[in-house]
Structure formats: C-alpha cells, structure tokens
Amino acid sequence: MEETLLDSRQVAARLNISRSYVYFLMRVGDLPCIRIGNTIHVRPRDLERYLQQRIPPILACASGDRSHEAGSSRHRAS
C-alpha cells in the first residue's frame, strides 16, 4: 500500500498557515512527521487526525449550537 506524503508547503496550504508554523507544530509534536534525508513529510492520515482533534469545537459553534455561550437566548428569561 503506497501512501503519498505531504511536504511542508502542501501542509501549510491545506491548513492556510505559514510553513514556519507547520515546522513549529512538528517540533512540539502536535503534527507527526517523517524525516527522509533532508526533507520532512507528513502522512495525509496524520494531517487528518490533527484536523479532527481541533475541528469539533469549531463545528459546534458553526452549527448554531450556542448553548455553551453564557447568556444565550435559550437561557434568558423573557
């Protein structure tokens, strides 16, 4: 099974962040990476896992579920 690895430019483009921030995420261990010679790569499944760990709170807000907000209209007295 062959898997196409992503380089730092591809990861940065997919996350809409700078390459230096991609390297930071790799360095602190938030984004697993593979070093091959002088290049660093990310497996697509590791990038997907990274995104899944960070998206759920955003999706809750985007879906209109505002019950987590203090003073939302559901909790106000009329």
C-alpha positions in Angstrom: 0.0 0.0 0.0 1.6 3.2 -1.2 0.8 6.5 0.5 1.7 9.9 -0.9 3.4 12.0 1.7 2.8 15.7 2.0 5.7 18.2 2.2 5.6 21.4 4.4 4.3 23.6 1.6 1.4 21.3 1.0 0.6 21.1 4.7 0.8 24.8 5.0 -1.5 25.3 2.0 -4.1 22.9 3.4 -4.1 24.5 6.8 -3.8 28.0 5.5 -0.8 28.7 7.8 2.8 29.6 7.2 5.5 26.9 6.6 7.3 28.1 9.8 4.2 27.4 11.8 4.0 23.9 10.2 7.5 23.3 11.4 6.6 24.6 14.9 3.7 22.1 15.0 6.1 19.3 14.0 8.7 20.4 16.5 6.3 20.4 19.5 4.8 17.1 18.5 1.3 18.3 17.6 1.8 17.2 14.0 3.6 13.9 13.5 6.2 13.9 10.7 8.6 11.7 8.9 12.2 12.7 8.0 13.5 11.4 4.7 17.0 12.7 4.1 16.9 16.4 4.4 13.1 16.7 3.9 10.3 16.4 6.4 6.9 14.9 5.3 3.5 14.4 6.9 1.3 11.4 6.2 -2.2 12.5 5.0 -3.8 10.4 7.7 -1.8 12.3 10.4 -2.9 15.6 9.0 -6.5 14.4 9.0 -6.1 13.3 12.6 -4.6 16.7 13.6 -7.6 18.4 12.0 -10.2 16.2 13.6 -8.7 16.9 17.0 -9.2 20.6 16.5 -12.4 21.0 14.5 -15.1 19.7 16.8 -15.4 22.9 19.0 -15.5 25.0 15.8 -18.2 22.8 14.3 -20.3 23.2 17.4 -20.3 27.0 17.0 -20.8 26.8 13.3 -23.8 24.5 13.5 -25.7 27.0 15.6 -25.4 25.2 18.9 -24.8 28.2 21.1 -25.8 26.5 24.4 -22.2 26.7 25.5 -22.3 30.5 25.5 -23.2 32.4 28.7 -26.4 34.3 28.3 -27.5 32.7 25.1 -31.1 33.4 24.2 -32.2 29.9 25.3 -31.3 30.7 28.9 -32.7 34.2 29.1 -35.9 35.0 30.8 -38.5 36.7 28.6 
